[in-house]
Amino acid sequence: MSDRHLPALRLGSPYESLDTNTVVDHRDGRELIKVSVVNAGVIRRDLSKFATARETLRKIPTHRLLELCAKAGDLFMTASLPLGSGSQSPEEYVRDLSASSGLPQVMVRRNMGKVEYVFKNMATILRGLTRGLDLSVFDEGVGTQAGSPVSFYPLTHALGVVLPSNSPGVNSLWMPSIALKIPVVLKPGREEPWTPWRIIQAFIAAGVPKEAFGFYPADHDGAAAILEGCPRALLFGDQSTTARWASNPGVQIHGPGYSKTLIGADRVERWREDLDVIVASIADNGGRSCVNASAVITPKYGREIAQALAEKLGPIAPLKADDPGARLSSFANPKMAEWIDESIEEGLRTPGGEDVTAKFRNGPRKVLFEGGTYLRPTIIWCDSMSHPLANREFLFPFASVVEVPEGEMLERIGHSLVVTALTDNPTFTDALLTSPLIDRLNIGAVPTTQVAWDQPHEGNLFEFLYRQRAILVRKPGAAGVGASGA
């Protein structure tokens, strides 16, 4: 049994609760750490105090905050950082996170690299989010853009964030909030408190005021208190989790992505040239991300493409957690794997769908290995978009392959977080560019999983946290007036 205890952070100050959750090794149930759990009442009492924390952050010049972010990136990657009454080295972090979440260690390290990149390239990210805004606006209240004065005001004193357990990389989405001078109130995922805690500790060790951070392990009522009490909040989860908040403009939803690869009619005869891009879109990060492709839409050769994908992905099997070649993640909750497996089998009972990977697995989809429960990659050929598996998303390498005429694709694919369009056709490209159903568009051989950090990943955090006000500025003695409209 572990004697480690991870406290909550109430405006940066550790708080140990008598109520705790136990984070365990998903393979054998061994206790890894106890985590203090706070109730909704504590969270509500603390939220009003973050206005003072916001003022503390506001007094730090933006250029200095960017320097602290870069320093925090080094600490995140290399330092032993506080963990309760002890500390945690980078290697201990990798092992702890892998053990509790089921991610192989090689994927944990890749996600560490994503977090480090955000820390160290925060200036570039802010330029992308603000579209080149003079960052002095966050220091002085007024800046310039395209030669005109502009002013922005914050819509919240703190950003609430309800995090998942499936991928540590999602923490990179809230990190710019600190550089934007907005404190954060975080509820970590039950199996993944490690990454948000380590990011916070790296920020604090670098010199960011501790008051800017709330870390509140909590139940559903606690999560609701954060979402209700913070005028701006991010919510990660499946549709059952996010549905209640979908119509709330103050809550930015990060749910299923339904990301896709579309093959244009002009490229379909050369589809084999793009096969590796499609494989990466489906299987990178163990298929756990909302940016993983869950469907491949092609005007023809659907069965051939499904067969080729199955040949590459079907043989992939679980490996030990510390194997550098591991490509699959175990499920921390085996019941989730069982539900997914049963859902796929139920869908296959509808005519018009075929698990093309079955003959390449030489065994069942759901397997036990080294104490973990895994789902092996699955490619489903569907005869139409109306098949129940044609537009599903699951937390492992899963994708359907469907034939749809190019001219009908945008009418039938539904909303997509990311689309990789394999086409050189300017007419199809123009239709893609004007479609309101696509949040992020890659044109050409770019995996759906490739992120351009100088562009918004999913929603623009700056525009979510700040609103532009109209402003007129007359300098003393000047004859003219400069103006900027909202």
KEVO-422236 format. One record per residue (C-alpha): x negated, y negated, z negated; residue number from 1. Coordinates in steps of 0.2 Angstrom, whole numbers. Each point is the difference from the previous one (the first is absolute). Layout:
+-------+-------+-------+-----+
:  east : north :    up :   i :
+-------+-------+-------+-----+
:     X :     Y :     Z : NUM :
...
+-------+-------+-------+-----+
REM end
This chain:
+-------+-------+-------+-----+
:  east : north :    up :   i :
+-------+-------+-------+-----+
:     0 :     0 :     0 :   1 :
:    -6 :   -17 :     5 :   2 :
:    -2 :   -14 :   -14 :   3 :
:     0 :   -14 :    13 :   4 :
:    14 :   -12 :    -1 :   5 :
:     5 :   -13 :    13 :   6 :
:     8 :   -15 :    -7 :   7 :
:    12 :   -12 :     8 :   8 :
:    -6 :   -18 :     3 :   9 :
:    11 :   -14 :    -6 :  10 :
:    -8 :   -15 :     9 :  11 :
:   -16 :     9 :     0 :  12 :
:     0 :     5 :   -18 :  13 :
:     0 :    19 :    -4 :  14 :
:    16 :     6 :    -8 :  15 :
:     2 :    18 :    -6 :  16 :
:    18 :     7 :    -2 :  17 :
:     6 :    14 :   -10 :  18 :
:     9 :     6 :    16 :  19 :
:   -12 :     8 :    12 :  20 :
:     0 :     9 :    16 :  21 :
:   -13 :    14 :     3 :  22 :
:   -10 :     0 :    17 :  23 :
:    -5 :    18 :     3 :  24 :
:   -11 :     9 :    13 :  25 :
:    13 :     6 :    13 :  26 :
:    -9 :    17 :     2 :  27 :
:     0 :     6 :   -18 :  28 :
:    10 :   -12 :   -11 :  29 :
:   -16 :    -6 :    -9 :  30 :
:     3 :   -16 :    -9 :  31 :
:   -10 :   -14 :     8 :  32 :
:     5 :   -15 :    -9 :  33 :
:    15 :    -7 :   -10 :  34 :
:     8 :   -16 :     6 :  35 :
:     9 :   -13 :   -11 :  36 :
:    18 :    -2 :     7 :  37 :
:     9 :   -17 :    -4 :  38 :
:    18 :    -3 :     0 :  39 :
:    10 :   -13 :    10 :  40 :
:     2 :   -11 :   -14 :  41 :
:   -19 :    -2 :    -2 :  42 :
:    -1 :    -4 :    18 :  43 :
:    14 :   -13 :     0 :  44 :
:    -8 :    -9 :   -15 :  45 :
:   -17 :    -1 :     9 :  46 :
:     6 :    -6 :    17 :  47 :
:     4 :   -18 :    -6 :  48 :
:   -18 :    -1 :    -6 :  49 :
:    -8 :     3 :    17 :  50 :
:     4 :   -19 :     5 :  51 :
:   -15 :    -4 :   -12 :  52 :
:   -10 :    13 :     9 :  53 :
:     4 :    -8 :    16 :  54 :
:    -6 :   -17 :    -5 :  55 :
:   -17 :     9 :    -6 :  56 :
:    -2 :     7 :    17 :  57 :
:     5 :   -16 :     9 :  58 :
:   -14 :   -10 :    -8 :  59 :
:   -14 :    12 :     8 :  60 :
:    -5 :    -7 :    17 :  61 :
:     4 :    12 :    14 :  62 :
:   -18 :     1 :     6 :  63 :
:    -4 :     6 :   -18 :  64 :
:    14 :    13 :     0 :  65 :
:    -7 :     7 :    16 :  66 :
:   -17 :     2 :    -7 :  67 :
:     7 :     9 :   -15 :  68 :
:    10 :    11 :    12 :  69 :
:   -16 :     5 :     9 :  70 :
:    -9 :     3 :   -17 :  71 :
:    15 :    11 :    -6 :  72 :
:    -2 :    11 :    16 :  73 :
:   -18 :     4 :    -5 :  74 :
:     6 :     4 :   -18 :  75 :
:    14 :    11 :     6 :  76 :
:   -12 :    11 :    11 :  77 :
:   -15 :     1 :   -11 :  78 :
:     4 :    -5 :   -19 :  79 :
:     6 :    10 :   -15 :  80 :
:    15 :   -10 :    -4 :  81 :
:    11 :     0 :   -16 :  82 :
:    12 :    14 :    -2 :  83 :
:    10 :    -1 :   -16 :  84 :
:   -13 :     1 :   -14 :  85 :
:   -13 :     7 :    11 :  86 :
:    -6 :    -2 :    18 :  87 :
:     2 :     8 :    17 :  88 :
:   -14 :     2 :    13 :  89 :
:     4 :     0 :    19 :  90 :
:    -3 :    18 :     1 :  91 :
:    12 :     3 :   -15 :  92 :
:    13 :   -11 :     8 :  93 :
:    -1 :    11 :    16 :  94 :
:     1 :    16 :   -10 :  95 :
:    15 :    -6 :   -11 :  96 :
:    10 :    -7 :    15 :  97 :
:    -3 :    16 :    10 :  98 :
:     5 :    11 :   -15 :  99 :
:    16 :   -10 :    -4 : 100 :
:     6 :    -4 :    18 : 101 :
:    -5 :    15 :    10 : 102 :
:   -10 :   -11 :    12 : 103 :
:   -17 :     8 :     5 : 104 :
:   -15 :    -9 :    -6 : 105 :
:    -5 :    -5 :    17 : 106 :
:    16 :    -9 :     3 : 107 :
:    -1 :    -9 :   -17 : 108 :
:   -17 :    -7 :     5 : 109 :
:     7 :    -6 :    17 : 110 :
:    14 :    -9 :    -9 : 111 :
:   -13 :    -7 :   -12 : 112 :
:    -9 :    -7 :    16 : 113 :
:    17 :    -8 :     5 : 114 :
:     2 :    -9 :   -17 : 115 :
:   -18 :    -6 :     1 : 116 :
:     2 :    -7 :    17 : 117 :
:    15 :   -10 :    -6 : 118 :
:   -10 :    -7 :   -15 : 119 :
:   -15 :    -5 :    11 : 120 :
:    10 :    -7 :    15 : 121 :
:    13 :    -9 :   -10 : 122 :
:    -4 :   -17 :     9 : 123 :
:     3 :     9 :    17 : 124 :
:    16 :     7 :    -6 : 125 :
:     6 :   -16 :    -7 : 126 :
:    -4 :    -9 :    17 : 127 :
:    11 :    14 :     8 : 128 :
:    14 :    -2 :   -12 : 129 :
:     1 :   -19 :     1 : 130 :
:    -4 :    -1 :    19 : 131 :
:   -16 :   -10 :    -3 : 132 :
:     7 :   -12 :   -13 : 133 :
:   -12 :   -11 :    -9 : 134 :
:    -2 :    10 :   -17 : 135 :
:    -2 :   -16 :   -10 : 136 :
:    19 :    -1 :     1 : 137 :
:     0 :    12 :   -15 : 138 :
:   -12 :   -12 :   -10 : 139 :
:     7 :   -17 :     5 : 140 :
:    18 :     4 :     4 : 141 :
:    -2 :    -8 :    17 : 142 :
:   -11 :     6 :    15 : 143 :
:    -1 :    -1 :    18 : 144 :
:     5 :    11 :    15 : 145 :
:    -2 :    -4 :    18 : 146 :
:    -5 :   -18 :    -6 : 147 :
:    16 :    -3 :    -9 : 148 :
:     3 :     0 :   -19 : 149 :
:     9 :    15 :    -8 : 150 :
:     5 :     4 :   -17 : 151 :
:     6 :    17 :    -8 : 152 :
:     8 :     4 :   -16 : 153 :
:     0 :    17 :    -9 : 154 :
:    17 :     9 :    -1 : 155 :
:    -5 :    10 :   -16 : 156 :
:   -11 :    -1 :   -15 : 157 :
:    -5 :    18 :     2 : 158 :
:     1 :    14 :    13 : 159 :
:     8 :    16 :    -6 : 160 :
:    -6 :    16 :     8 : 161 :
:     8 :    17 :    -3 : 162 :
:   -13 :    12 :     7 : 163 :
:     1 :    18 :     6 : 164 :
:   -12 :    15 :    -3 : 165 :
:    -2 :     6 :    18 : 166 :
:   -15 :   -10 :     6 : 167 :
:   -12 :   -12 :   -10 : 168 :
:    -2 :   -11 :    16 : 169 :
:    17 :    -8 :    -2 : 170 :
:    -8 :   -10 :   -15 : 171 :
:    -9 :   -10 :    13 : 172 :
:    17 :    -9 :     5 : 173 :
:     2 :    -9 :   -17 : 174 :
:   -19 :    -4 :    -2 : 175 :
:     1 :   -17 :    10 : 176 :
:    13 :    -6 :   -13 : 177 :
:   -15 :    -4 :   -12 : 178 :
:    -9 :   -10 :    14 : 179 :
:    17 :    -9 :     3 : 180 :
:     0 :    -5 :   -18 : 181 :
:    15 :    10 :    -5 : 182 :
:    -1 :    12 :   -15 : 183 :
:     5 :    18 :     2 : 184 :
:    12 :    11 :   -10 : 185 :
:    -3 :    18 :     4 : 186 :
:     9 :    16 :    -3 : 187 :
:   -12 :    15 :     5 : 188 :
:     6 :    16 :     7 : 189 :
:     1 :    14 :   -13 : 190 :
:   -14 :    11 :     8 : 191 :
:   -10 :   -15 :     6 : 192 :
:    -4 :   -13 :   -14 : 193 :
:   -18 :     1 :     4 : 194 :
:    -2 :   -11 :    15 : 195 :
:    10 :   -15 :    -5 : 196 :
:    -8 :     1 :   -17 : 197 :
:   -18 :     0 :     8 : 198 :
:     4 :   -14 :    11 : 199 :
:     6 :   -11 :   -14 : 200 :
:   -15 :     5 :   -10 : 201 :
:   -12 :    -5 :    14 : 202 :
:     9 :   -17 :     2 : 203 :
:    -2 :    -3 :   -18 : 204 :
:   -18 :     5 :    -1 : 205 :
:    -3 :   -11 :    15 : 206 :
:     7 :   -15 :   -10 : 207 :
:    18 :    -2 :     5 : 208 :
:    10 :    -4 :   -16 : 209 :
:     8 :    15 :    -8 : 210 :
:    16 :    -9 :    -2 : 211 :
:     4 :     1 :    18 : 212 :
:     3 :    19 :    -2 : 213 :
:    14 :    10 :    -6 : 214 :
:    -1 :    19 :     0 : 215 :
:    16 :     8 :    -6 : 216 :
:     3 :    19 :     1 : 217 :
:    18 :     2 :    -1 : 218 :
:    16 :     9 :     4 : 219 :
:    13 :    -4 :    13 : 220 :
:     7 :   -14 :   -12 : 221 :
:   -17 :    -7 :    -2 : 222 :
:    -2 :    -1 :    19 : 223 :
:    17 :    -8 :     2 : 224 :
:    -5 :   -13 :   -13 : 225 :
:   -15 :    -5 :    11 : 226 :
:    10 :     0 :    16 : 227 :
:    14 :   -11 :    -8 : 228 :
:   -12 :   -11 :   -10 : 229 :
:   -12 :    -4 :    13 : 230 :
:     7 :   -12 :    13 : 231 :
:   -12 :     9 :    13 : 232 :
:    -4 :    19 :    -1 : 233 :
:    -6 :    14 :    10 : 234 :
:     8 :    17 :    -1 : 235 :
:    -7 :    16 :     6 : 236 :
:    10 :    16 :     2 : 237 :
:    11 :    11 :    10 : 238 :
:    18 :    -5 :     6 : 239 :
:     8 :     6 :   -16 : 240 :
:   -12 :   -11 :   -10 : 241 :
:     1 :   -16 :    10 : 242 :
:    19 :     0 :     6 : 243 :
:     6 :    -9 :   -15 : 244 :
:   -12 :   -15 :     4 : 245 :
:     1 :     0 :    19 : 246 :
:    11 :   -15 :     1 : 247 :
:   -10 :   -10 :   -13 : 248 :
:   -10 :   -13 :     9 : 249 :
:   -12 :    -2 :   -16 : 250 :
:    -5 :    19 :     2 : 251 :
:   -11 :     5 :    14 : 252 :
:     3 :    18 :     4 : 253 :
:   -14 :    12 :     5 : 254 :
:     9 :    16 :     3 : 255 :
:    -1 :    13 :    14 : 256 :
:    -9 :    -7 :    15 : 257 :
:     7 :    11 :    14 : 258 :
:   -15 :    -5 :    10 : 259 :
:    -2 :     7 :    18 : 260 :
:   -11 :     3 :    15 : 261 :
:     9 :    -4 :    16 : 262 :
:    -8 :     6 :    17 : 263 :
:     4 :   -11 :    15 : 264 :
:     5 :     7 :    16 : 265 :
:   -16 :    -7 :     8 : 266 :
:   -11 :    10 :   -12 : 267 :
:    10 :    16 :    -3 : 268 :
:   -10 :     9 :    14 : 269 :
:   -16 :    -4 :   -10 : 270 :
:     7 :     5 :   -17 : 271 :
:   -14 :    12 :    -4 : 272 :
:   -12 :   -15 :     0 : 273 :
:    10 :    -8 :   -15 : 274 :
:     2 :    17 :   -10 : 275 :
:   -13 :    -4 :   -13 : 276 :
:     8 :   -17 :    -3 : 277 :
:    17 :     8 :    -3 : 278 :
:    -7 :    13 :   -12 : 279 :
:    -8 :   -13 :   -10 : 280 :
:    16 :   -10 :    -1 : 281 :
:     9 :    16 :    -7 : 282 :
:   -14 :     7 :   -11 : 283 :
:   -11 :   -14 :    -7 : 284 :
:     1 :    -2 :   -19 : 285 :
:     8 :    17 :    -1 : 286 :
:    16 :    -7 :     8 : 287 :
:     5 :    -9 :   -16 : 288 :
:     1 :   -18 :     6 : 289 :
:    15 :   -10 :     7 : 290 :
:   -12 :    -4 :    15 : 291 :
:    -2 :    19 :     5 : 292 :
:    10 :     4 :    16 : 293 :
:    15 :    11 :    -3 : 294 :
:     6 :     1 :    18 : 295 :
:    -8 :     0 :    17 : 296 :
:    11 :    -6 :    14 : 297 :
:    -4 :     4 :    18 : 298 :
:     9 :    -1 :    16 : 299 :
:    -5 :    18 :     5 : 300 :
:   -12 :    14 :    -5 : 301 :
:     8 :     1 :   -17 : 302 :
:    -3 :    18 :    -2 : 303 :
:   -18 :     0 :     6 : 304 :
:    -4 :   -15 :   -11 : 305 :
:     8 :     9 :   -15 : 306 :
:   -10 :    16 :     4 : 307 :
:   -17 :   -10 :     1 : 308 :
:     4 :    -9 :   -16 : 309 :
:     4 :    17 :    -8 : 310 :
:   -16 :     8 :     6 : 311 :
:   -10 :   -14 :    -9 : 312 :
:    10 :    -2 :   -16 : 313 :
:     8 :    17 :    -3 : 314 :
:   -16 :     9 :    -5 : 315 :
:    -5 :   -14 :   -13 : 316 :
:     1 :     9 :   -18 : 317 :
:    -3 :    -6 :   -17 : 318 :
:   -18 :    -2 :    -7 : 319 :
:    -7 :    -3 :   -17 : 320 :
:     2 :   -17 :    -7 : 321 :
:   -18 :    -4 :     1 : 322 :
:    -3 :     6 :    18 : 323 :
:    -5 :   -14 :    11 : 324 :
:    10 :     8 :    15 : 325 :
:    17 :     0 :   -10 : 326 :
:    14 :    -7 :    11 : 327 :
:    15 :     5 :   -11 : 328 :
:     7 :    -6 :   -16 : 329 :
:     8 :    10 :   -14 : 330 :
:    17 :    -5 :    -7 : 331 :
:    -1 :    -6 :   -18 : 332 :
:    18 :     5 :    -1 : 333 :
:     3 :    17 :     8 : 334 :
:    18 :    -2 :     0 : 335 :
:    -2 :   -14 :    13 : 336 :
:   -10 :    12 :    11 : 337 :
:    14 :    13 :    -2 : 338 :
:    14 :   -13 :     5 : 339 :
:   -10 :    -6 :    15 : 340 :
:    -2 :    18 :     6 : 341 :
:    18 :     4 :    -3 : 342 :
:     5 :   -16 :     9 : 343 :
:   -10 :     5 :    16 : 344 :
:     7 :    18 :     0 : 345 :
:    17 :    -7 :    -2 : 346 :
:    -3 :   -12 :    15 : 347 :
:    -7 :    15 :    11 : 348 :
:    17 :     9 :    -2 : 349 :
:     7 :   -14 :    11 : 350 :
:    -3 :     6 :    19 : 351 :
:   -12 :   -10 :    10 : 352 :
:   -14 :     0 :   -13 : 353 :
:   -16 :    11 :    -1 : 354 :
:   -14 :     0 :   -12 : 355 :
:   -14 :     1 :    13 : 356 :
:   -14 :     2 :   -13 : 357 :
:     7 :    16 :    -7 : 358 :
:   -10 :    11 :    11 : 359 :
:   -16 :    -9 :    -4 : 360 :
:     2 :     0 :   -19 : 361 :
:     0 :    19 :    -1 : 362 :
:    11 :    -2 :   -16 : 363 :
:    12 :   -10 :    -9 : 364 :
:     1 :   -19 :     0 : 365 :
:     0 :    -1 :   -19 : 366 :
:   -16 :     8 :    -8 : 367 :
:    -8 :     1 :   -17 : 368 :
:   -19 :    -3 :     0 : 369 :
:   -11 :    -3 :   -15 : 370 :
:    15 :    -3 :   -11 : 371 :
:     7 :   -13 :    11 : 372 :
:    15 :     0 :    12 : 373 :
:    -3 :    -5 :    18 : 374 :
:    10 :    -3 :    16 : 375 :
:    -9 :     4 :    15 : 376 :
:     2 :   -11 :    16 : 377 :
:    16 :     2 :     9 : 378 :
:     4 :    -6 :    18 : 379 :
:    18 :     2 :     5 : 380 :
:     6 :    -1 :    18 : 381 :
:    17 :    -7 :     1 : 382 :
:    12 :     0 :    15 : 383 :
:     7 :   -18 :    -4 : 384 :
:    -1 :   -14 :   -12 : 385 :
:    17 :     6 :    -7 : 386 :
:    -9 :    15 :    -8 : 387 :
:    -1 :    -1 :   -19 : 388 :
:   -19 :     2 :     0 : 389 :
:    -3 :   -12 :    15 : 390 :
:    -2 :   -16 :   -12 : 391 :
:    -5 :     7 :   -17 : 392 :
:   -14 :    -5 :   -10 : 393 :
:    -9 :    11 :   -13 : 394 :
:   -15 :    -1 :   -12 : 395 :
:   -12 :    11 :    10 : 396 :
:    -5 :     2 :    19 : 397 :
:    17 :     1 :     8 : 398 :
:     6 :    -6 :    17 : 399 :
:    13 :     3 :    12 : 400 :
:    -3 :    -1 :    19 : 401 :
:    15 :    -6 :    10 : 402 :
:     3 :    -4 :    19 : 403 :
:     8 :   -16 :     3 : 404 :
:     0 :   -10 :    16 : 405 :
:   -11 :   -16 :    -2 : 406 :
:    14 :   -11 :     4 : 407 :
:    10 :     7 :   -15 : 408 :
:   -13 :     1 :   -13 : 409 :
:     2 :   -16 :    -8 : 410 :
:    19 :     3 :    -1 : 411 :
:    -2 :    17 :    -9 : 412 :
:   -15 :     0 :   -11 : 413 :
:     7 :   -11 :   -14 : 414 :
:   -10 :   -11 :   -12 : 415 :
:   -19 :     4 :     0 : 416 :
:   -13 :    -7 :   -12 : 417 :
:   -14 :     3 :    13 : 418 :
:     1 :     5 :    18 : 419 :
:   -15 :     5 :    10 : 420 :
:     5 :    -2 :    18 : 421 :
:   -11 :     9 :    13 : 422 :
:     3 :   -10 :    15 : 423 :
:    -7 :   -12 :    12 : 424 :
:    16 :    -5 :     8 : 425 :
:     3 :   -19 :    -3 : 426 :
:    19 :     2 :     2 : 427 :
:     1 :    13 :   -14 : 428 :
:   -12 :   -10 :   -11 : 429 :
:    10 :   -15 :     2 : 430 :
:    16 :    10 :    -6 : 431 :
:   -11 :     6 :   -15 : 432 :
:    -6 :   -17 :    -4 : 433 :
:    18 :    -7 :    -1 : 434 :
:     8 :    14 :   -10 : 435 :
:     6 :    -4 :   -17 : 436 :
:    -1 :    18 :    -5 : 437 :
:   -19 :     1 :    -1 : 438 :
:   -10 :    -8 :   -15 : 439 :
:   -17 :     3 :     6 : 440 :
:    -5 :     4 :    18 : 441 :
:   -16 :     9 :     7 : 442 :
:    -2 :    -1 :    19 : 443 :
:   -12 :    13 :     6 : 444 :
:    -9 :    14 :    -8 : 445 :
:     0 :    -6 :   -18 : 446 :
:     7 :    12 :   -13 : 447 :
:    15 :    -6 :   -10 : 448 :
:   -11 :     2 :   -16 : 449 :
:   -13 :   -13 :     6 : 450 :
:     3 :   -16 :   -10 : 451 :
:    -5 :   -17 :     5 : 452 :
:    -3 :    -9 :   -17 : 453 :
:     0 :   -17 :     8 : 454 :
:    19 :     3 :     4 : 455 :
:    14 :     4 :   -11 : 456 :
:     2 :    19 :    -3 : 457 :
:    18 :     0 :    -5 : 458 :
:     8 :   -17 :    -3 : 459 :
:   -10 :   -16 :    -3 : 460 :
:    -5 :    -2 :   -18 : 461 :
:    -4 :   -18 :     1 : 462 :
:    17 :    -4 :     8 : 463 :
:     9 :    11 :   -13 : 464 :
:    -9 :   -10 :   -14 : 465 :
:     0 :   -18 :     7 : 466 :
:    12 :   -11 :     9 : 467 :
:    -5 :   -15 :    10 : 468 :
:     8 :   -17 :    -5 : 469 :
:     2 :   -15 :    12 : 470 :
:   -13 :   -13 :    -5 : 471 :
:    -4 :   -18 :     6 : 472 :
:   -16 :    -7 :    -5 : 473 :
:    -5 :   -19 :     2 : 474 :
:   -17 :    -4 :    -5 : 475 :
:    -2 :   -17 :    -8 : 476 :
:    -2 :   -14 :    13 : 477 :
:     4 :    12 :    14 : 478 :
:    12 :    -6 :    14 : 479 :
:     6 :    18 :     5 : 480 :
:     8 :    14 :    -9 : 481 :
:    -5 :    18 :     2 : 482 :
:    14 :    13 :    -1 : 483 :
:     3 :    18 :    -1 : 484 :
:    16 :     9 :     1 : 485 :
:     5 :    15 :   -10 : 486 :
+-------+-------+-------+-----+
REM end
